[in-house]
Amino acid sequence: MPNIKSAIKRVNVTEKKTAANKMKKSEMRTVLKKAKASIASGEGSAEAFKTAQITLDKAASKGHISKNAASRTKSRLAKAANAAK
């Protein structure tokens, strides 16, 4: 544990940010998992696909994932959705 006041603050801020980032990334993964499941089952796939796209775009804009990763994932979801139709 650091002794300097500013270092103590940095540790606290980093812990808070890490927890928030983990929560957002977990939420994103959950939405993707639900979208994949709904595409596979064929029920409500358009709605789930739209939600997944929005979630990926937000995650990319906030820096949780890269823009290319978001684009790649959306492309794969779209491909799966079109194949399921």
N, C-alpha and C positions, 0 to 999 in steps of 0.2 A: 504494500500500500504506500503510495507516495506521501511525502511530508509537506511538500509545497502546495499552497492553496490553489494555485491555478492548475496544477497537475491533478489534484483531487477532483476539481470541477470537471476537467477533461475526462477523467475516468467515469464520473457520474453521467455526463452527457453521452459518452460513447455507449455506456450500458443501456441508456434509454433509447438511443437511436437503433442499436442492435436489436433490441426487443421489438421495436416498431417495424423494422425491416423484416425480421423473421415472421412477424404476424402477417404482413402484407404478402410476402412470398408464399406463405402457407395458404392464405386465402386464394391467391392466384392458382396455386396447384389444385386446390379443391374445386374451383370453378372449372378448370380444364378437365379434371377427372369426371365431373358431372356431365360436361359437354360431350366427352368421348363416349360415356355410357349411354347418353340419350341418343347420340348419333347411331351407336351400335343397335340400340333397341328400336329406333325409328320414331319414338314418341317425343314430341316437343323439341325436335332437334334444331329447328330454325331459331327458336327462342334461346335455347342454350348456346347455340353457335354465336348469336348476336351478343349475348352476355359475355361469352369468352373473348370475343373480339374487343369489346369495350374494356374488359379487365386487362387484357394484354397491352392495349394502347396506353392505358393509364400507368401500368407498371413500367412500360418503356419510357414514358414521359417523366416519371419520377426517378428513373435511374435504377430501378430494382433489377431489370434485365436490359440487355442492349436492344436497340431498335431492330437490328438484324435478327436476333433471336425471336423477337415478337413477330416479325414479318414471316419468318420461317415457320413458326408454330401456327400462325393463322392460315398460312398456305396449306399446311398439312391437314388442319381441321377442315378447310374448305374442300380439299381433295377427298377426304373421307366422307364428308357430307354429300358431295355430288355422287360419289360411288354408291352411297346407301340409297339414293333415290331411285 
